[in-house]
Amino acid sequence: MSWTSARVAGSILAAATVTLAFAAPASADAPTPPKKGPGVGSSTTVACGLNYPAKDPHGWANFPANTVTLRSGPSNSCIQTGQGMYDQRAQYLCYTPGDGGTWTDVRNTSTGEQGWVRDDQLAGYGSNVPCETSPPPASVRG
């Protein structure tokens, strides 16, 4: 093999190595959220003012380092009902689909406030227990 061929082969190998380095995940330690489907009762409409009793017997965690907003329903368009701060404990009640993903109905055990938080903002990706097992059919409001 001539030095020109070896140099070209070396360049191709270097390019392939760089490509593989960029294709690898940024961190192998990053937690992967549990797979939640669209959820039972997924719909194109979101209702505010929903609350459920505790259905998740294992749903306890501290709120994350950032303050999270509790809302009256699974949407950022629902009104604020409270906040969860890093030194407070959350009781996860159940989850449901909402705007931008699944949302967990939580109760702040320090303040007693109850509301909805999008799962990607909660430790452990929120509750793993759906709020409804036999929901009414989904409907579209026009």
N, C-alpha and C positions, 0 to 999 in steps of 0.2 A: 504494500500500500504506500503510495507516495505521500509526502508530507502535506500536500494540498488536500488529498482525500481524507487524511487523518484529521486535518484542521476542520474540514466541513463536517465530518462525523462528530468531532468533539463539540462543535457549535450546536449541532442538532441535539446531542445529548444534554448539553447545558440548557437549551431552550426547553426541552422536555422536563428537566428537573425543576426549573423555575415554574413551569406550568403546573406541575404536581404540587409544588409548595403552596401556590395560591389556591389550589382546589381543595386543600385540606381545611377542616373546620378551624375556626379561630381558637377555640378552646375545647379540649376534650372534657373539661370539668364543668362546663355550662349545663345546668339541669334542663332536661327535656320535659316540657309540660305533658301531662297525660293527654291521650287522645280522647276528645269529647266530640261526638257527632253534633249535628245541628241541634240535637236534643229533642225530647218528646215535646210535641206541641209547637214546633217552630212555625213561625208565621211571619208574614210581611208587616204585621202591625205590632207595636209595642205599647203596653199599657203601663201607666204610672199609677202609684197608689197600691201596689201589690205587696203583700206580706204573707209569709208562710210560717207555720210552726217548725220547730227544729226537727228535721228528718235525718240529719247526718250525725250519728252518734260519735264519730271520730273527728269531727270538724272543729278543732281548736288550734289556733296559731296566733302569734303576735303579729300586729300590723307591720308592714315593711318600714324601712328607714324613712321613706318619703311619706308625708301626710297624704292619706287618701280621702276622697270625698264619698260619703254615703248618699245615695239618691233614692227617690221614692219609687223607682222602677228601673229596669235594665236598659237605660239609655242616658246619654249625657244631656238630653233635652228634658229629663225629669228633674224636679226641684231637689235641692240639697236637703237632706234630713239630718246630717251630722258629719263628723269626721272621725277618722281613725289615725292615731299617732303611734310612733314607734315603741313607746313604753306602755301601750295598752294591748289588751288581749281581745281577739275576735273569736266569736263563735260562728262557725259556718253552718247555715241552716239548710240550704239546698242551692242548686244552680238551675238556670234556664237560659235559652238563647236570647240574645238581645242585639242592640246596635253594636257592630264591630266585633262580635264574638259572643262567648258565653259569659254570664254574670252570676255572681254568688250573692244570695241574700245573707247578710251578716248582722250580728248584734255586737255592739261594742260593750264588753262586759264591765268596763270602767264607768261608762256614762249611761248605759241602758238604751242608747240610740240604736235604731235598726234601719238598715237600708241596703242598697245594691251597690256592688263594686265589680268592675270588669275583672275577670279572672286573671288576666296577665299582670294585674297590679297586686295580686295577693300571693302570700307564701304558699307553696305547694300547688299553685294554680287553682286555688279556691276549692269549693266542695266537689265531691265526686258523686253526689246523690242528686238525681233530677228532682225538681219540685213537683212535677205532675207525672203520673203514670198512665192516666186515662184522660187526656185533655180533650176539649171540644175540637172539632175540625178547624184547621187554619182558615182564616178569612182574609180577604183583601178589601180595604176600605178605599173607595174611589174618590 
